[in-house]
């Protein structure tokens, strides 16, 4: 099984680490155009999400907490992509 084709890594499609890392809305749209049927979504960044968005945030925060254990150097560095992404998701 091959991996989905990714959009170009540029400012339009991907956020820099200092801005919270991850894909932008334009990047997600580009990915979904290249990979029909994809369910990729952007980060849940609002203060009080409800329903499915709240569940997605809880799930992401739980998974990324596991990454913090697996990568202690990234966990210690407040400017690492992992920590910046967790901050963006409000974990």
N, C-alpha and C positions, 0 to 999 in steps of 0.2 A: 504494500500500500504506500503510495507516494504522498509526501507532505503537500499541503496546499501552497499554491504559488503566492509569494509575499509581494506587496507593493514596494516600490523603491524606497530606500531608507533616506528620506529627506525631511526637511522641516515641516513640509505640508502633511506628511503621513505619520511621523513619529515625533513625540515630545522629547526635548532634551532631558537629561537626568535631573537638572536643577528645577525643571518645571513639573516634576512628578513622574517622568518616564512614561512608557506605554504609548499606545497608538492614539492618534487624534481621531475625531469623528470622520474627517476626510480619509484617513488611512483605513479605517474600518470599512467605509463605503467602497474604497478601491479594492480591498481584500475580497469583499463580498461579490464585487463585479467579476473578479478573476476566479472565484470559487463559488459558483451557484449552489444554493442549498446550505451555505454556511450560516451558522447561528451566532457568529462572533458579535459581541456588543462592546460598547465603550464602558469605562469605569463608572461605578455608582458613586457619585461625589456629593449628592445632596445631604443635608444634615439629618433629616428624618425620613429615610425611604420606607415605603410600606410594601407589603405583599412580596411579589417575586423579586423585586429589586433589593429589598431588605435581606431576603434569603441569599441572593447572589453575593451581597457584601459579606454576610456572615461566613459563607463558604470560602470566599477569597481570603478573608482575614485568617480563617483557620488554616488554610493551605499555606499561606505565606508565613504564618507563625512556625510551621514545620520547616520552612526554608531557613528561617532565622536560626533554628537549631542546627541544620545541616551546614550552614555557612556562617560560622561565628565571626569571621572577620568582617563580613558584610553587615552583620547584626550590630557590631561595635561602631561602624562608620556611619554617622548620620547623613552623609552625602552619597551613600551607595544607592544603586538603582532599586534594590529591594526596600530599603528604608524610605526612599522618596516615593515609591509606588504605594507603600503602606500608608504613608502620610496622605497621599492623594485620595486613597480609598477611605480615609479616616478610620483606620484600624487602631 
